[in-house]
Amino acid sequence: MQPFIAFESAVVPIPRNNIDTDQIIPARFLKTTSKLGLADNLFCEWRLDPDFILNTPRGKGKQILLAGDNFGCGSSREHAPWALTQFGFRAVISTSFADIFKENSLKNSLIPIVVSPEVHAKLFTLPEDAVIKVDLATQSITLPDGESVEFPVPAFSKSCLLEGVDELGWILNKEPAIAAFEASHPAAINTLA
Amino acid sequence: MPSPLTLSQKVWNSHIVREHADEPSLIYIDLHLVHEVTSPQAFSGLRERGLKVRRPDLTVATTDHSIPTSDRSLPILDPIAAKQVDQLAINCDEFGVPCFGVHSEDQGIVHVIGPELGLTQPGMTVVCGDSHTATHGAFGALAFGIGTSEVQNVLATQTLLQRPSRTFKVQVDGTLKAGVSAKDIILALCAKVGIGGGTGCVFEYTGSAIRALDMEGRMTVSNMSIEAGARAGMVAPDDTTFQYLHGRRHAPKGAAWDAAVARWKQLPTDDGAIFDHELSIDANTLEPMITWGTNPGMGVSISGAVPDPRSIADALQRDAITKALEYMGLEAGKPILGRPVNVVFIGSCTNSRITDLRAAAAILKGRKVNPNVRVMVVPGSQDVKRQAIAEGLPEIFRAAGCDYREPGCSMCIAMNGDQLQPGEYSVSTSNRNFEGRQGKGGRTFLASPQTAAATALSGVVSDVRSIL
């Protein structure tokens, strides 16, 4: 994993609540055995509309998605953050995120940024070319008028992202604790039996 | 005296491998269920790092999402799906994971086979790369869906880094009326709290109406916890749970059974335990429920009307209803009853168990489905299929004019060719009505097996109580 570095970008607003993972990447594209090749089908049904923002110049080359409440609800498919990051997004701003999507995003260097309804509403009114700065180290976004807004990130996820450490490597280092737990907790089942 | 704990807190506490300030807890996983869609990249990750599956004896795989529900003696025609199904077999073989593949007698939807094999037990932690893992919470297990990175973590270490969820008690008291079922309880909850209402929480379903449900009904309720935003939903184990489990293949036997039951009896929430949130549903007044919109929280009583967006103040919410009505081709303020449908789908991890098939068959027996409706009945597993044959259910479905198919996820997720055509309407017993979920441009009304069967007969959305 690459360490996460602060960046600036204009935002791509999709003013819809409850955007589910079936919209982000429909199930028929989940037959792949690879993580790659998903960007072309990000929001593919909505992209059939030529006026949908990802089909317009405003939707190209930006790194921040601005969406309505409860982004990423529905299925646990990690293909959703894979598709978003492969398209170029590095952060999604909303008032809330579905639990599994949030966890999946943090593991893929896609920052789920939760802001208050007031800040959320303000972001939707920004001019098209307004640039937002996202800084994970200070857990803040900076708006064009200089207003700085903090956002929550679990401390552990933050240090993993800033240092480019993946969780699995960290857990593997805790092997003695896992072995000790197993020694004192005999398994209830044996699927090989 | 120790402070009183909830069911989910007890299961959580007994699975902590390591706890440290500023770190999520490292939680041990008792049962890891695997399917073909969310696991290939995780196995590839193990291979790249030279890792093994730590506990293949706590892992079990099956194929359910991508496989056809037509004649299984034929090859899979979709080459991409065929490759994914083959890859699961290759991965399981290489890593020593037991796999119930296409031709296994134990194949089925992952959330149907775990319980029926006795693998899912009270007090366990259960995960799967699938959001409907919440199903297993019906047994008093802490069960939740995970992403593929976490699938990889569990394969390699049998643990997960997790933060505890808030607790949310859902109290359902009273007696369900004829024609009203477990599905209506959970659709009512989704409608009440909305699709994000349980975010960050574990639901605990309790009350006399939950106690009165059989295990299949409890699984239906727990299954759709995620549709109200909660990653997990649990029911405290009781005699109904123990009777269901007793004698199943992987359930404890002999003295181990008695010891397990004694342990499981300690799991229910202590008196005086405090929940972060509470809500109640009156089973006495509950009607059959149906969704009208494009998420499972957009539901009403079957006799109700589609909402009118003009009555909503918040702009984004108003817009959401307007867009949903547009997609669904429905008019604000109009009833749903009487809407013609093209397809009825009875199946999915929510409603494909033997009791669901029995409930639908009881309504369809000796009757004919409307000739304008294609009715698909898809049992959840090979075991359900065998039970159904023993009870003569396939004959009832076929005589009524239904298409009775092979076990799998089928048109719930429409990955395998079972799908709606653009613009078609379906009453489905599955769990999601998102845009395009059951096929590009397809329009889904979620409902119970009884409502689905009544609709199959009339060809229009129907209140099953009118024919009971």
Interface residues (C-beta under 8 A of the other chain):
Chain A: P15 R16 N17 N18 D20 D22 Q23 P26 A27 R28 L30 K31 T32 T33 S34 K35 E45 G68 D69 N70 C73 G74 S75 S76 R77 E78 S96 F97 A98 D99 I100 E103 N104 K107 N108 P154 A155 F156 E167 L168 W170 I171 L172 K174 E175 A177 I178 F181 E182 H185 A187 A188 I189 N190 T191 L192 A193
Chain B: V17 R18 D22 E23 P24 L26 Y28 D30 L31 V37 T38 P40 Q41 S44 G45 R49 L51 R54 R55 P56 D57 L58 T59 V60 H65 S66 D78 I80 A81 K83 Q84 Q87 G96 P98 G118 L119 Q121 M124 G129 D130 S131 F144 G145 I146 G147 T148 S149 E150 Q152 N153 A156 T157 Q158 T159 L161 R163 S165 I195 G196 T199 G200 I226 G229 R231 H250 P252 A260 N295 G297 L316 Q317 D319 A320 K323 I413 A414 M415 R432 F434 E435 G436 R437 K440
